[in-house]
Amino acid sequence: MLRWISASGQPLLVGLLVGIIKYIRHGYNGPAMDQLQHITRWKTEMVATAAKPYRAAGRFAWHFARGKLGGDPAFFGLLQNGLIPAKSRILDLGCGQGLLAAWLAAADVASSAGNWPQEFPPAPQVATYRGIELMPRDAQRAKVVTGNGISVEQGDIRTADFASADVVVILDVLHYMPLSAQDDVLNRVRRALEPAGTLLLRIGDSAGGWPFHLSNYVDSVVAIARGHKPGRLHCRTLSQWKSDLENLGFAVTTIPMSQGTPFANVLLVGKLGGAAV
């Protein structure tokens, strides 16, 4: 195997390999590595539990759930950062096939079984989950996610009644509609959250350079694959988003939410009736 290396060079290579092995064995076996491995295993179990119901909806729904839940940092980030208060009534706008409902149900199962990371805030254990999804096929797929207080309906968030909620979640949705429609949705979200509540809004920062443009390209391809008509995306800079939400009365905190991806996504946490997190 080492014939292509000269005899004088082989000892150097062997020494290098031994050094790498020692570094791996002794440098990565500490508490930090143990914690990382534990979180990785826990996340894998969570993804499997959350995706399991989608087997009943077909192979596409199941594979999409596994890929999205495992690869999109937003789902992990919501739990890791404790962004959903306990016993919340959640309104998920543009919920797709109900992945957030499945993820939160899996979190409840894990927490009840004592399988919850000690370094995380407590599991949300939400009161109710209501999802609204434009595409009939996705709304139908979401029906496989069952549980107390979980409901998903087919509808257009530009006209649907939001009623009232404690937490409104909008992940990568608003940029598919014109800015005026976005503003109208956000105004109605504010009213739904009064007097106090939380908006969790993930957006792409249009000042984010090529990661932003790559994200938009992927969003366009995925939207077409899911049955949406091709169309222009309507985006804003992060500073514009923050200013617009503050003008609505939200105290806003920004959290980078594209870890492990090449995108320029940011989660805006807007609070009514209290300071930003």
C-alpha positions as CSV (number, residue, x, y, z in Angstrom):
1,M,0.0,0.0,0.0
2,L,2.9,2.3,0.7
3,R,5.1,1.4,-2.3
4,W,4.6,4.8,-3.9
5,I,6.3,6.4,-0.8
6,S,10.1,6.3,-0.6
7,A,11.7,4.3,2.3
8,S,12.9,7.5,3.9
9,G,9.5,9.0,3.8
10,Q,7.6,6.0,5.3
11,P,8.7,6.7,8.9
12,L,7.4,10.2,8.6
13,L,4.0,9.0,7.3
14,V,3.8,6.3,10.0
15,G,4.6,8.9,12.7
16,L,2.0,11.2,11.3
17,L,-0.7,8.5,11.3
18,V,0.2,7.6,14.9
19,G,-0.1,11.2,16.0
20,I,-3.5,11.6,14.3
21,I,-4.8,8.4,16.0
22,K,-3.6,9.6,19.4
23,Y,-5.2,13.0,18.9
24,I,-8.5,11.4,18.0
25,R,-8.4,9.0,20.9
26,H,-7.3,11.4,23.5
27,G,-8.4,14.8,22.2
28,Y,-12.0,14.0,21.4
29,N,-13.0,11.7,24.2
30,G,-13.6,14.4,26.8
31,P,-16.9,15.6,28.2
32,A,-17.5,18.0,25.3
33,M,-17.3,15.1,22.8
34,D,-19.5,12.9,24.9
35,Q,-22.1,15.7,25.1
36,L,-22.0,16.2,21.3
37,Q,-22.4,12.5,20.7
38,H,-25.4,12.4,23.1
39,I,-27.1,15.3,21.4
40,T,-26.5,13.8,18.0
41,R,-28.0,10.5,19.0
42,W,-30.9,12.3,20.6
43,K,-31.6,14.3,17.5
44,T,-31.5,11.2,15.4
45,E,-34.1,9.6,17.6
46,M,-36.3,12.7,17.5
47,V,-36.2,12.8,13.7
48,A,-37.2,9.1,13.5
49,T,-40.0,9.6,16.0
50,A,-41.4,12.7,14.3
51,A,-41.1,11.3,10.8
52,K,-42.7,7.9,11.6
53,P,-46.4,9.0,11.2
54,Y,-45.6,10.1,7.6
55,R,-45.1,6.5,6.5
56,A,-48.9,6.4,6.3
57,A,-48.8,9.4,3.9
58,G,-46.5,7.7,1.4
59,R,-42.8,7.5,0.7
60,F,-42.4,11.1,-0.5
61,A,-43.9,12.5,2.7
62,W,-41.8,10.2,4.9
63,H,-38.5,11.0,3.1
64,F,-39.3,14.7,3.0
65,A,-40.0,14.7,6.8
66,R,-36.7,12.9,7.6
67,G,-34.7,15.2,5.4
68,K,-36.3,18.4,6.5
69,L,-36.4,17.7,10.2
70,G,-32.8,16.3,10.1
71,G,-31.3,19.0,8.0
72,D,-33.2,22.2,8.8
73,P,-31.7,23.8,11.9
74,A,-34.9,25.7,12.7
75,F,-36.6,22.7,14.4
76,F,-33.7,21.9,16.6
77,G,-33.2,25.6,17.3
78,L,-36.7,26.1,18.6
79,L,-36.2,23.5,21.3
80,Q,-32.5,24.3,22.1
81,N,-33.3,28.0,22.6
82,G,-36.6,27.4,24.5
83,L,-38.5,29.7,22.1
84,I,-41.9,28.1,22.7
85,P,-43.3,28.7,26.2
86,A,-45.0,25.9,28.0
87,K,-48.7,25.3,27.4
88,S,-48.8,27.6,24.4
89,R,-51.5,27.8,21.8
90,I,-49.5,27.6,18.5
91,L,-50.6,29.0,15.1
92,D,-48.3,27.7,12.3
93,L,-48.9,29.7,9.1
94,G,-47.9,28.0,5.9
95,C,-47.4,24.8,7.9
96,G,-46.7,22.5,4.9
97,Q,-47.3,18.9,5.9
98,G,-47.3,19.7,9.6
99,L,-43.7,19.0,10.4
100,L,-43.7,21.4,13.4
101,A,-46.6,19.6,14.9
102,A,-44.9,16.2,14.5
103,W,-41.7,17.6,15.9
104,L,-43.4,19.0,19.0
105,A,-45.3,15.8,19.5
106,A,-42.0,13.9,19.4
107,A,-40.5,16.4,21.9
108,D,-43.4,15.6,24.2
109,V,-42.8,11.9,23.9
110,A,-39.1,12.3,24.6
111,S,-39.7,14.5,27.6
112,S,-42.3,12.2,29.1
113,A,-39.9,9.3,28.8
114,G,-37.1,11.2,30.6
115,N,-35.1,11.4,27.4
116,W,-34.5,15.2,27.3
117,P,-31.1,16.9,27.2
118,Q,-30.2,18.4,30.5
119,E,-28.7,21.5,28.9
120,F,-32.0,22.3,27.1
121,P,-34.9,24.3,28.5
122,P,-37.9,22.1,29.4
123,A,-39.9,20.7,26.5
124,P,-42.8,23.0,25.4
125,Q,-45.7,20.6,26.0
126,V,-48.0,22.8,23.9
127,A,-51.7,23.3,24.7
128,T,-52.9,23.3,21.1
129,Y,-51.4,23.4,17.6
130,R,-53.3,24.8,14.6
131,G,-51.7,24.8,11.2
132,I,-52.9,26.5,8.0
133,E,-51.6,25.4,4.7
134,L,-52.4,26.6,1.2
135,M,-51.6,23.4,-0.8
136,P,-54.3,20.7,-0.5
137,R,-51.9,17.8,-0.9
138,D,-49.7,19.0,1.9
139,A,-52.6,19.7,4.2
140,Q,-53.9,16.2,3.6
141,R,-50.4,14.7,4.4
142,A,-50.5,16.6,7.7
143,K,-53.6,14.7,8.7
144,V,-51.4,11.7,9.7
145,V,-50.0,13.8,12.6
146,T,-52.5,13.2,15.4
147,G,-52.7,14.1,19.0
148,N,-54.7,16.1,21.5
149,G,-55.2,19.7,20.3
150,I,-53.5,19.2,16.9
151,S,-55.4,20.4,13.8
152,V,-54.4,21.3,10.3
153,E,-56.6,23.0,7.8
154,Q,-56.3,23.9,4.1
155,G,-56.5,27.7,3.6
156,D,-54.9,30.9,2.4
157,I,-53.1,32.8,5.2
158,R,-53.9,36.0,3.4
159,T,-57.6,35.5,4.1
160,A,-57.9,32.9,6.9
161,D,-59.1,33.8,10.3
162,F,-56.2,33.6,12.8
163,A,-58.4,33.8,15.9
164,S,-56.0,34.1,18.9
165,A,-52.7,32.4,19.8
166,D,-49.8,32.6,22.2
167,V,-47.2,31.8,19.6
168,V,-47.3,32.3,15.8
169,V,-44.8,30.5,13.7
170,I,-44.0,31.5,10.1
171,L,-41.0,29.7,8.6
172,D,-39.9,30.7,5.1
173,V,-43.4,31.6,3.9
174,L,-44.0,35.4,3.6
175,H,-41.5,35.9,0.7
176,Y,-43.9,34.1,-1.7
177,M,-46.4,36.9,-1.5
178,P,-46.1,40.7,-2.3
179,L,-44.9,43.1,0.4
180,S,-48.4,44.6,0.9
181,A,-49.8,41.1,1.6
182,Q,-47.0,40.4,3.9
183,D,-47.7,43.5,5.9
184,D,-51.4,42.6,6.1
185,V,-50.6,39.2,7.4
186,L,-48.2,40.6,10.0
187,N,-50.8,43.1,11.2
188,R,-53.3,40.4,11.7
189,V,-50.7,38.2,13.4
190,R,-50.2,41.1,15.9
191,R,-53.9,41.3,16.6
192,A,-54.0,37.5,17.1
193,L,-51.2,37.7,19.7
194,E,-52.5,40.6,21.7
195,P,-52.1,41.5,24.5
196,A,-48.9,39.4,24.8
197,G,-47.4,36.7,22.6
198,T,-44.5,35.6,20.5
199,L,-43.9,35.7,16.8
200,L,-41.2,33.3,15.4
201,L,-40.5,34.4,11.9
202,R,-37.7,33.0,9.7
203,I,-36.6,35.1,6.8
204,G,-33.9,35.3,4.2
205,D,-31.7,38.4,4.6
206,S,-31.7,40.0,1.1
207,A,-28.4,41.7,2.0
208,G,-26.9,38.3,2.6
209,G,-25.0,38.0,-0.7
210,W,-24.7,34.7,-2.6
211,P,-26.1,32.6,0.4
212,F,-29.3,34.6,0.1
213,H,-29.6,34.1,-3.7
214,L,-28.8,30.3,-3.3
215,S,-31.6,30.1,-0.7
216,N,-34.0,31.8,-3.0
217,Y,-33.2,29.5,-5.8
218,V,-33.7,26.4,-3.6
219,D,-37.0,27.8,-2.3
220,S,-38.2,28.4,-5.9
221,V,-37.4,24.9,-7.0
222,V,-39.0,23.3,-3.9
223,A,-42.1,25.5,-4.3
224,I,-42.5,24.3,-7.9
225,A,-42.0,20.7,-6.9
226,R,-44.8,21.1,-4.3
227,G,-47.2,22.4,-6.9
228,H,-46.9,26.2,-6.6
229,K,-46.7,28.3,-9.7
230,P,-43.4,29.9,-10.6
231,G,-43.2,33.5,-9.4
232,R,-41.1,36.3,-8.1
233,L,-40.0,36.2,-4.4
234,H,-40.5,39.3,-2.4
235,C,-37.7,39.8,0.1
236,R,-36.3,42.4,2.5
237,T,-33.1,43.0,4.3
238,L,-32.7,41.9,7.9
239,S,-32.7,45.5,9.1
240,Q,-35.9,46.2,7.2
241,W,-37.6,43.2,8.7
242,K,-36.6,44.2,12.2
243,S,-37.6,47.8,11.7
244,D,-41.0,46.8,10.3
245,L,-41.7,44.5,13.2
246,E,-40.7,47.1,15.8
247,N,-43.1,49.5,14.1
248,L,-45.8,47.0,14.9
249,G,-44.9,47.0,18.5
250,F,-42.7,43.9,18.7
251,A,-39.5,43.8,20.7
252,V,-37.2,41.9,18.3
253,T,-34.3,39.6,18.8
254,T,-32.4,38.0,15.9
255,I,-31.0,34.4,15.9
256,P,-28.9,33.1,13.0
257,M,-30.8,30.0,11.7
258,S,-28.9,28.5,8.9
259,Q,-26.3,26.4,10.8
260,G,-25.1,23.5,8.7
261,T,-26.5,25.0,5.5
262,P,-25.1,27.5,2.9
263,F,-28.1,29.9,3.3
264,A,-28.6,33.3,4.8
265,N,-31.6,32.6,7.0
266,V,-32.4,34.4,10.3
267,L,-35.0,33.8,12.9
268,L,-36.7,36.9,14.2
269,V,-38.2,36.5,17.7
270,G,-40.8,39.2,18.2
271,K,-42.3,39.7,21.6
272,L,-45.5,41.6,22.5
273,G,-46.1,42.7,26.0
274,G,-42.5,42.1,27.2
275,A,-38.8,42.4,26.4
276,A,-37.2,40.5,23.6
277,V,-35.5,37.2,24.5
